[in-house]
Amino acid sequence: MKRPLVVIPGDDPPLVARSPFLSELRTSAEVRLFTDRPVSDDEKLARLQDAEILLNSRGAIHFSGEVIRQLPRLKMIAVCGIGYDAIDLGAASEQGIVVCNIPGRTAGVVAEHAFALMLSTARKLPQMTAELQRGRWSGDLGVSLLDKQIGILGTGNIGCQMIRFCRAFGLSVKAWTFHPDASKAAALGFEYLPIENVLATSDVISVHCRLTNESRHLMNRNRIRHMKPGSILINTARAGIVETRALVDALQSGHLFGAGIDVFDNEPIDHTHPLLTCPNVVLTPHSADQTQEGIDLLTKGCVDNILAFMDGHPTNVVNP
């Protein structure tokens, strides 16, 4: 029988190409891997012309309805992560294309990164390193988070793992989400509050929501203004949840002590990005799950989803 064609249209920087689990997929399907990003819709269409399965290893590569409707052979899209906002889900559903994600597998890896961003921002570790590299013995003061409060926005798998880390560290935890779960709060020892209360009382805000029309610019200028003066914002979710210009203004005015950011409106960013003008930030290139362990978990999740689809029993379907 003819093996299905799986196309990975832009594995840049390398993700699935770095994992040995990709070879497991090659035993059951023909795999066509591109190691650079398509620069236009025409290039996406050219790469995917014969594809039956699309493995989108980089969420920064978007597939609009216009592109999806021109791929009549496409039957499945495997998203290499939790978020599927890079895919026009409505168009995929119209075309009968199954879209699958990977919920929960890398929650611990991503939360670990968020926790590291929080500590690095609070203690100004990158800035102090840069000062020493310039030959300066800096006297800058960081912030201690002992006995402070963190506000968690979004209590899914990653948010809950972040709560576990913060509780173990001794932080008091308050949370807000679109869908509160009293059993989670009781099990993990935190309290749900209205978002305005969480923002006004927390020394750190960590964003862990999924990007939807409802959550886009959830942290807008007004909400950032209502954050506790001198607090810290961490975002390892999606850039669209935080209004970038408002965040920059709050950092430059001194309203916020700092921010730790892993996600950006356009990726990769260029040297003109406004956050690069802020001295009180810790920035990483959308790398929260980019450890070998994280890459292997993501690749294995994609392979498992594709094999399950090929077997006629798709799993983790987000457009049932």
Beta strands, then each sheet from edge to edge (+ up, - down):
strand 1: 5-8
strand 2: 30-33
strand 3: 53-56
strand 4: 76-79
strand 5: 98-100
strand 6: 149-153
strand 7: 172-176
strand 8: 191-192
strand 9: 204-207
strand 10: 231-235
strand 11: 256-261
strand 12: 281-283
sheet 1: 2+ 1+ 3+ 4+ 5+
sheet 2: 8+ 7+ 6+ 9+ 10+ 11+ 12+
end
